[in-house]
Amino acid sequence: MYISVLKSKLHQARITGKNVEYAGSLSVDERLMKAVGLVAHERIVVANIRNGERFETYVIPAPAESGTIGLNGAAARLGEPGDEIIVMAFALVTPDETVTPRVAVLDERNRIVSLK
C-alpha cells in the first residue's frame, strides 16, 4: 500500500502573469523549483488563497531569479496577477517511509523568506 504525502510546497507565491493561449501548466522560477525539490513536468496541486480555486496541473521551469509564477492554459482562468497561491507536490510512499516536506514561504516578489 502507498500513501500520498506532501513533499514540496511554495507558500504565498504571487501570480505574476497568465497566458490562456499556452497549452497548460504553471510556470515557476527555476530557483524556487530547486529550493523545494520540484521537478519539471511534475504534477502539482495549486490553491488560490484569494478566490478559493483549487486545481491540478504540472510545473514547467521559468528563468531562474525571474520571480515568475505564471498561470497557463485553462488554469489562467483561475487566478489573476497578484493573487497569492500555494503550490504543492506530493510523493507516494509506503506507510513506513518518512518524508520531510521542503517548504518555502515567499514574499510579495516571490523571493524566499523562509525555507524548511
C-alpha positions, -999 to +999 in steps of 0.1 A: +000+000+000+011+035-008+000+068+007+004+103-007+023+128+014+034+164+009+070+167-004+072+202-018+054+235-011+056+271-022+035+292+002+022+326-006+036+326-041+022+355-061+009+351-097+030+373-119+012+366-152-011+344-172-014+331-208-047+315-218-033+305-252-005+283-238-013+245-237-013+243-199+008+242-167+022+266-141+055+284-149+077+286-118+110+303-113+136+275-116+154+287-084+121+282-065+117+248-080+151+237-069+147+251-034+117+229-027+126+199-049+100+204-077+109+186-110+100+198-145+066+184-156+058+172-121+021+170-112+011+198-087-019+210-068-024+248-067-047+265-042-056+302-049-058+319-015-078+349-028-107+331-046-105+295-031-100+279-065-080+246-063-067+228-094-042+203-106-016+208-133+021+204-139+051+226-134+074+240-161+106+259-153+108+296-158+141+315-159+159+314-125+158+346-105+128+359-126+103+355-098+079+341-123+047+323-112+026+321-144-008+305-150-011+289-184-039+274-205-071+267-187-055+274-153-051+310-164-088+315-159-085+305-122-064+334-109-052+369-116-017+385-113-012+394-077-032+366-063-015+346-036-013+308-042+000+277-026+018+252-049+020+217-036+036+184-048+031+150-032+051+118-031+038+082-030+055+063-001+048+033+020+034+040+055+069+031+069+087+058+049+092+093+063+092+123+041+101+158+054+084+183+032+105+212+018+085+243+023+094+278+011+074+309+023+077+337-003+074+375-001+054+397-025+082+395-052+084+356-049+117+357-030+122+331-003+116+345+032+120+311+050+129+276+039+123+245+059 
